[in-house]
């Protein structure tokens, strides 16, 4: 979500619109600010639980600003309440961007907390929006299934296409990993979060190695991304328990040139999410001309129909079969 928001803000700014980004401050903010060139960014310290995103300073700054339109990104945080306060006081419109957070799996995850948040502030935020932006037709359906009659516009995420230099030879971020040398790489990039369904992928990877087929032996897997909720540690323990720690490398966070180098050195991309909106990582993988293995929830049926991606379900057996199909194509 962060990359899509950043590039949208930069393109709007380049189109002569004055754009101000109001953001909460975290441990990565200082290193990330440079990537927002061309856009004015104001950061504020959150108070209380980080997951709630409460910041009186952000609220005050927004209410005294002379902005014409407010665009919110994401749900279930205090910023939704701040948006409705801004709308009531300033009498100006705002646009809500759920980013897949009304998808069935996302709603069901921690449902009691979300039901309470909905009653207290989130439902009001969504209903009072002048428009809700959906990323794909599946999200339009999810918005309506939530009971909202607010106007909806469907505007997919976009990505920057890499030029030939970016696609060219680069040193892989995992070049120091002897276990990956001279192997083809299946690459995952994204949050290390339960909704990404990575335990199922690791189970399937174990099955591919148990098959001991020559085409599967050529492959190793790289998992890139940032940890959430301690899920990354759980995944590494699972890989070890499955006996595939030598076939899987956890690369950590990959941004900027490192991310471009990762795509350039991968041979295929995988995203087994059970909820995804319209994932930037999958779009970027397609931009680098990588064949992909994607679940239906990635909401890219066009790429599957065009033969650029292989669809998978959420069970390890089906994932195994589709991975073998990929290996055969890329042998």
Phi, psi and omega in degrees: 000322185300314181296320180295320179292317181298311183290327175297315179298318181293321180290322176296320178296319179294336179273017175080009172275139176279118185244131174238130178254125176255120186222152173280148183268135174222188186295338182263356188299314185300317181284341185269338186303321182300333181286349183262032182303140180090355181232136176281122181242127175245126182246151185222144181282126176284155177238145180078201182301130182298329182293338181271333175069041181274126179211102177301326181295319178297317181300314180297317181298320181291320184290333180265353179286157182255049182278147182271323181222141177249137177239120180259147180233120181090167184229176171071017177238170182298337179299333176294319178294320179299322180297317180291326175296316179298317180298317182292318184280319186268346181057040180233157188277158171223155180244131181259136177242098182292334180054045176082002185280001172252007176297153184307314180295318182296320178293319182289335180285121184057042184305316181303319179293321181288327177296318178295316178298322178299315181293323185281319186205330190290320179298321178295318178302316183287321183286329182271354178296143175292331180200148172247129179269126174254146182274338185199172182296326178297325179286326174302315179297319180295322179296316179291324179295334177286350178098014183269137176250007178301143176304141182234135171243138180258111180229106182295161170294155174235160177228158174278129177284130179291144175278177184298327179294321180290329179280345185287186184302130175218155177283127182292143177300342181254023185296339180274000181268103182301325183295341180264352186299134177063027176242154170283150187242124168264122192247133170242140175220131178157185176296146171268089190220148182307327184290347178281349172062035182290330175303321177297320179296319179294321177298317179295322179296322175300318180294323179297323180286327178294332179291333178055032176282148184299323182288327179285329180296333181291344190257145168232163181241138175244126178250112179251146177147173184260147184281141171227135174064021182072014184291331180298318178297321179297320180293319179293323177293322179295317179301320178292318179296327179279351180076025182244019183298337177275353180252356182228132178240128176266111190270352182075198183288139180228112180234160172055230182302325179295320178294316178299319179294325179295312177299320183293332183259359177274159178252342177197164184234147179225139175216102186264028188301147171264353176202128188214346186068248172222091193293128178298322183299319179294319178297319179295320178300318177295323179297330177269011175062034177270132170297147187230155172241115191227147171278163179302327183290351174286348173059041176234058180297334181297320182288328175293318180295329181276356180084009179274346180217152177252125181282142177231156173263189189265005180256152185296326182295315178293320178299319177303312182299319181288325176295320177297324176298317178296314181301320181294322180290322186263011183297000000 
